[in-house]
């Protein structure tokens, strides 16, 4: 039962891990793996909104041929197949087109007594810093810089891990690695190690220490705090209300009730300032975020300047099986020809009545882990001029290829997520950058010391 709890914890890392990968261990013949690899390559070309947004057709074809030629073994485990396929998927440099971390093989490894690297890392200013030390070597402090593991420089280790993470740029890859955790991905890239020789810089001095691996369950998963930890909270600091809406997903009725109750309470308290916390947020659906934004808006609004879709045969099959075809959005998928790219025009969302609207000063907290719809929402509020953003640049772009749909490769049953849409932020900018803070404050080590919240509260206090 205890391990079942940890299975659930690992499998429910919000948008990152897919339950469809939780299958029993199985080996696939070389022919099966190659055939599905061909299917994967063609599906990227046929179904992604723009597979060549960040790479040329020649480069993608070259990577496909290189990886295909490497498939020479007579058989492959599911872990090996996922690892190989993800390298092709990540090559197009799109964070929303991905094959999830191999949860099934990871759990099999854990149940068999597997172990992990005992230091979780944060990545800041070009350095790998110890975020949490799970080892028995207590002299390694949080904030120590890891410069090498088993005599391999950290830069080379990251270079091997990067192809296993889908993202538009290195900043976002490192942010996703923090979420997914360095110990898990070190195992994914390099497998089990009997011992770890770690070179660190601590208090200005470089030293070499040897640390033992820790068991997956008892040494890591039972102790780890997940970074994507957004949860519904309303609290008050003197003249200021603090609202964390949680992730933009789940039970929508309960979410709306929480938002309604929160703004009713805020209104009765007559506070002058409102902090909305979108940090460490996995994102979700615009219907959730727009419901929140309606309490800030002074006119009808949208969550984008332009939203475009590309339809395909795979998307049509998924739509026919899983979607409500009476909805104009999904009907548009069926009506357009395969391969067509078209704009879908959503109706503007209406603000709440003026009597319910919050009219004070609004601050939106962001960090590198304001993902997907959280990043889009922060940009939306900022672009309409309804709030000041505080914190650090988001890893995800607010103008992005997203709107995922998922399908399964026929022979290996490996699930693939692909971006079918293109979203342009409210101000129309297509610059490749995250949401930039108006008041920059670094979130150091992503620990319990809340530099960003403390900073914005100090900024507000200066006004009184």
Order of alpha helices (4+ residues) and beta strands (2+ residues): alpha-beta-alpha-alpha-beta-alpha-alpha-beta-beta-beta-beta-beta-alpha-alpha-alpha-beta-beta-beta-beta-beta-alpha-beta-alpha-beta-alpha-alpha-beta-beta-alpha-beta-beta-beta-beta-alpha
